[in-house]
Structure formats: C-alpha cells, structure tokens
Amino acid sequence: MAFGVIAGAQKNDPEAKKILDGVSTKFKSFKTVQASFTYSVENADGKSLSTKKGTVSMKGTKYRVSFNGQEIYCDGTTVWNYDKLSNEVTVSKLDAASGTITPQKLFTNFYDKDFLYTLNGTKKLGNKTLQEIQMTPTDKGKPFHTVYLLVDKNSKTIYSTKVLEKTGDRYSYTVNSLKSNQPMDDKLFVFDKSKYPGVEVVDLQ
C-alpha cells in the first residue's frame, strides 16, 4: 500500500516489468486460450460478500465469457451481452480506443501506460511459486486505488488479480484452470439468436 504514497515514486520497477512482459509474451504465443475462474467480492473487513465461477474463451481479438447468468460474445468487432434472467441481449460495437478492458487486455500489456508497478516478492501456494506485483493507477479518478497481481513464476501466467476499490470493497479473479491452443470454431464467439427463443434484442450499434 505504501508504494502509492511514496514521494517521487514515479518510476516502474524493472523487475516487475520483466515479469509482466514475460506474461504478455507468453499469452501472445497462444493461438487460443480457455480458462475457468472464480470471481469473489469482499468488504473492507475481509468478509466474503459473494463468490461466483465463470469461464472465458479467447482467440485473437475474439472472446466469450460465461458468468453468473451472463454470456458475453465478441467476434472482434461486435459485442453481444446476453442476460439469461431477462432473456435480453444488448448489441454494441467493440470500441478498441475507448480503453475498455477486454479479457485479452487482462492477460497482456494492459499495465504499461495505466499503472505504476513494483514487485513485492514471492510466496508459495501449494506447488506454485507466485510473484506478487502491486499496481497503482496513474489516473487517480479511477474507482480503485490498488491492484495486486499474482503471477505463476514457472508458467508465466496470471494466477489472480485483486482490485481494491475506494469504497473499501475488494474483488478478485482467480484462474482455476488454463488450457491453450485448443481448437475453437469462430461461431463460438457469435451470438446465435435462434438458440434463444423469444430473446429481446437491444441494438446500440
């Protein structure tokens, strides 16, 4: 936490950058990625508010996320956000310049311009050696003040991301499994209206 308030601490830690660059290079070498994750929310006292599981599939700029009654499809240009409860899908254009965090950005070099970062050290979890990187956003208007990234040292992949919000809540994504270079049909990333009878379409394009 102290890193964010150290006077003049405006330079990034070269050791942390080396680790983050390694993660980015490794991820970009995969043709496809399929991962399952756990999303959990805690309050400021560390009390668990909710825990949910989800899956994400990625291929180039395409992705599909299944999470808590939601399906998000993206074919690289169009995004379909389907809500199971209301049987409604919102269709919008993917705006690459808007700074939107896509699943791909979470695994690659999203950190380079937007954060100051430092390596806190390593910790053991079972048979994994995890390197903790503390990140503070350069834009102080963000709703969060600190992000903790745990990187699996051996596989050079992200194990978990923990975000501390200014409200005191904390939310984290933990990767439970990750498979690379599995065959994926492009149809996987396109919303097929015929599979959702009676779906209401909200087109924002």
C-alpha positions as CSV (number, residue, x, y, z in Angstrom):
1,M,0.0,0.0,0.0
2,A,2.8,2.4,0.9
3,F,4.1,2.4,-2.7
4,G,1.3,4.6,-3.9
5,V,2.2,7.4,-1.4
6,I,6.0,7.4,-1.5
7,A,7.0,10.8,-2.7
8,G,8.6,10.8,-6.1
9,A,7.9,7.1,-6.6
10,Q,7.1,7.6,-10.3
11,K,9.4,5.0,-11.9
12,N,8.3,1.5,-12.6
13,D,10.2,-1.4,-11.0
14,P,12.3,-3.1,-13.8
15,E,12.0,-6.5,-12.1
16,A,8.2,-6.2,-12.1
17,K,8.2,-5.0,-15.8
18,K,10.3,-8.1,-16.7
19,I,7.7,-10.4,-15.2
20,L,4.8,-8.6,-16.8
21,D,6.4,-8.5,-20.2
22,G,7.1,-12.3,-19.8
23,V,3.4,-12.9,-19.1
24,S,2.4,-10.8,-22.1
25,T,4.8,-12.6,-24.4
26,K,3.6,-16.0,-23.2
27,F,0.0,-15.1,-23.7
28,K,0.5,-13.7,-27.2
29,S,2.2,-17.0,-28.2
30,F,-1.1,-18.9,-27.7
31,K,-3.5,-19.3,-30.6
32,T,-6.4,-19.9,-28.3
33,V,-6.9,-19.8,-24.5
34,Q,-9.7,-21.4,-22.5
35,A,-9.8,-20.6,-18.7
36,S,-12.1,-21.2,-15.8
37,F,-12.1,-18.6,-13.0
38,T,-13.6,-17.7,-9.6
39,Y,-14.8,-14.2,-9.0
40,S,-15.1,-13.1,-5.4
41,V,-16.1,-9.9,-3.6
42,E,-15.1,-8.9,0.0
43,N,-15.9,-5.9,2.1
44,A,-13.3,-3.7,3.7
45,D,-13.2,-6.1,6.7
46,G,-12.3,-9.1,4.5
47,K,-15.8,-10.6,4.9
48,S,-16.9,-12.5,1.8
49,L,-19.9,-11.0,0.1
50,S,-20.2,-13.3,-2.9
51,T,-18.3,-15.9,-4.9
52,K,-19.1,-16.9,-8.4
53,K,-17.5,-19.1,-11.1
54,G,-17.1,-18.5,-14.8
55,T,-15.3,-19.4,-18.0
56,V,-13.6,-17.5,-20.7
57,S,-12.5,-18.5,-24.2
58,M,-10.3,-16.3,-26.4
59,K,-9.0,-16.5,-30.0
60,G,-7.2,-13.5,-31.4
61,T,-9.4,-10.5,-30.7
62,K,-12.5,-12.7,-30.2
63,Y,-13.7,-13.8,-26.8
64,R,-16.6,-15.4,-25.0
65,V,-17.3,-15.1,-21.3
66,S,-19.9,-17.2,-19.3
67,F,-20.5,-15.8,-15.9
68,N,-23.4,-15.8,-13.4
69,G,-26.3,-15.9,-15.9
70,Q,-24.5,-13.8,-18.4
71,E,-22.9,-14.6,-21.7
72,I,-20.7,-12.1,-23.5
73,Y,-19.8,-12.8,-27.1
74,C,-17.3,-10.8,-29.2
75,D,-16.3,-11.6,-32.7
76,G,-13.6,-8.9,-32.8
77,T,-15.9,-6.1,-33.9
78,T,-19.3,-6.7,-32.3
79,V,-20.2,-7.4,-28.7
80,W,-23.3,-9.3,-27.6
81,N,-24.1,-9.1,-23.9
82,Y,-26.8,-11.7,-23.1
83,D,-28.7,-11.7,-19.7
84,K,-30.3,-15.0,-19.0
85,L,-32.7,-13.7,-16.4
86,S,-34.4,-11.1,-18.6
87,N,-33.7,-13.1,-21.9
88,E,-32.3,-9.9,-23.4
89,V,-29.2,-9.3,-25.5
90,T,-27.5,-5.9,-25.9
91,V,-25.6,-5.5,-29.1
92,S,-22.8,-2.9,-29.4
93,K,-19.7,-2.2,-31.4
94,L,-16.3,-3.0,-29.8
95,D,-14.5,0.3,-29.4
96,A,-10.8,-0.5,-29.2
97,A,-9.9,3.1,-28.5
98,S,-12.3,3.5,-25.5
99,G,-10.0,1.9,-23.0
100,T,-12.4,-0.9,-22.4
101,I,-10.8,-3.8,-20.6
102,T,-11.3,-6.9,-22.7
103,P,-10.2,-10.4,-21.4
104,Q,-7.2,-10.2,-23.7
105,K,-6.0,-7.0,-22.1
106,L,-6.2,-8.6,-18.7
107,F,-3.7,-11.2,-19.8
108,T,-1.4,-8.9,-21.8
109,N,0.2,-5.5,-21.6
110,F,-2.8,-3.5,-20.2
111,Y,-0.4,-2.3,-17.4
112,D,2.1,-0.4,-19.5
113,K,0.6,3.1,-19.7
114,D,-2.1,3.0,-17.0
115,F,-0.2,1.9,-13.9
116,L,2.9,2.3,-11.7
117,Y,4.0,-1.1,-10.5
118,T,6.5,-2.7,-8.2
119,L,7.5,-6.3,-7.3
120,N,6.5,-7.1,-3.7
121,G,8.2,-10.5,-3.5
122,T,7.3,-14.2,-3.9
123,K,5.0,-16.6,-2.0
124,K,4.4,-20.3,-2.1
125,L,0.9,-21.7,-2.7
126,G,0.9,-25.5,-2.8
127,N,3.4,-26.4,-5.5
128,K,3.2,-22.9,-7.1
129,T,5.7,-20.1,-6.7
130,L,3.7,-16.8,-7.1
131,Q,5.2,-13.4,-7.7
132,E,3.2,-10.5,-6.3
133,I,3.1,-7.2,-8.2
134,Q,1.5,-4.2,-6.7
135,M,0.0,-1.7,-9.2
136,T,-1.4,1.8,-8.7
137,P,-3.3,3.6,-11.4
138,T,-1.8,6.7,-12.8
139,D,-5.3,8.1,-13.3
140,K,-6.4,9.0,-9.8
141,G,-10.0,9.3,-11.0
142,K,-10.3,5.5,-11.2
143,P,-12.8,3.9,-8.8
144,F,-9.9,1.7,-7.4
145,H,-6.6,2.6,-5.8
146,T,-4.5,-0.6,-5.9
147,V,-4.4,-3.8,-7.9
148,Y,-2.4,-6.9,-6.7
149,L,-1.4,-9.3,-9.4
150,L,-0.1,-12.8,-8.6
151,V,1.9,-14.4,-11.4
152,D,2.8,-18.0,-11.6
153,K,6.6,-17.9,-11.9
154,N,7.0,-21.2,-13.7
155,S,4.2,-21.0,-16.2
156,K,4.5,-17.2,-16.7
157,T,0.7,-16.9,-16.5
158,I,-1.6,-14.7,-14.2
159,Y,-2.8,-16.7,-11.2
160,S,-5.0,-14.0,-9.7
161,T,-5.9,-10.3,-9.9
162,K,-7.2,-8.5,-6.8
163,V,-8.7,-5.0,-7.1
164,L,-9.1,-2.7,-4.0
165,E,-11.8,-0.1,-4.6
166,K,-12.0,3.3,-3.0
167,T,-15.3,2.3,-1.4
168,G,-13.5,-0.4,0.6
169,D,-14.8,-3.3,-1.3
170,R,-12.3,-5.7,-2.9
171,Y,-12.9,-8.0,-5.8
172,S,-10.6,-10.7,-7.2
173,Y,-10.4,-13.1,-10.2
174,T,-8.5,-16.3,-9.6
175,V,-7.7,-18.6,-12.6
176,N,-8.6,-22.2,-11.7
177,S,-7.5,-23.8,-15.0
178,L,-6.0,-22.6,-18.2
179,K,-5.7,-24.5,-21.5
180,S,-4.0,-23.1,-24.5
181,N,-4.2,-23.9,-28.3
182,Q,-7.5,-25.8,-28.1
183,P,-9.4,-25.8,-31.5
184,M,-12.2,-23.2,-31.4
185,D,-14.7,-22.6,-34.1
186,D,-15.3,-18.9,-34.9
187,K,-19.1,-19.5,-34.4
188,L,-18.3,-19.8,-30.6
189,F,-17.9,-16.0,-30.5
190,V,-21.1,-15.0,-32.3
191,F,-24.5,-14.8,-30.6
192,D,-26.9,-17.1,-32.3
193,K,-30.4,-15.7,-31.8
194,S,-32.1,-18.9,-32.9
195,K,-30.8,-20.7,-29.8
196,Y,-32.6,-18.2,-27.5
197,P,-36.3,-18.3,-28.3
198,G,-38.1,-15.0,-27.6
199,V,-35.0,-13.1,-26.9
200,E,-35.3,-9.3,-26.8
201,V,-32.6,-7.6,-28.9
202,V,-31.4,-4.1,-27.8
203,D,-29.2,-2.8,-30.7
204,L,-26.9,0.0,-29.7
205,Q,-24.8,-0.1,-32.8
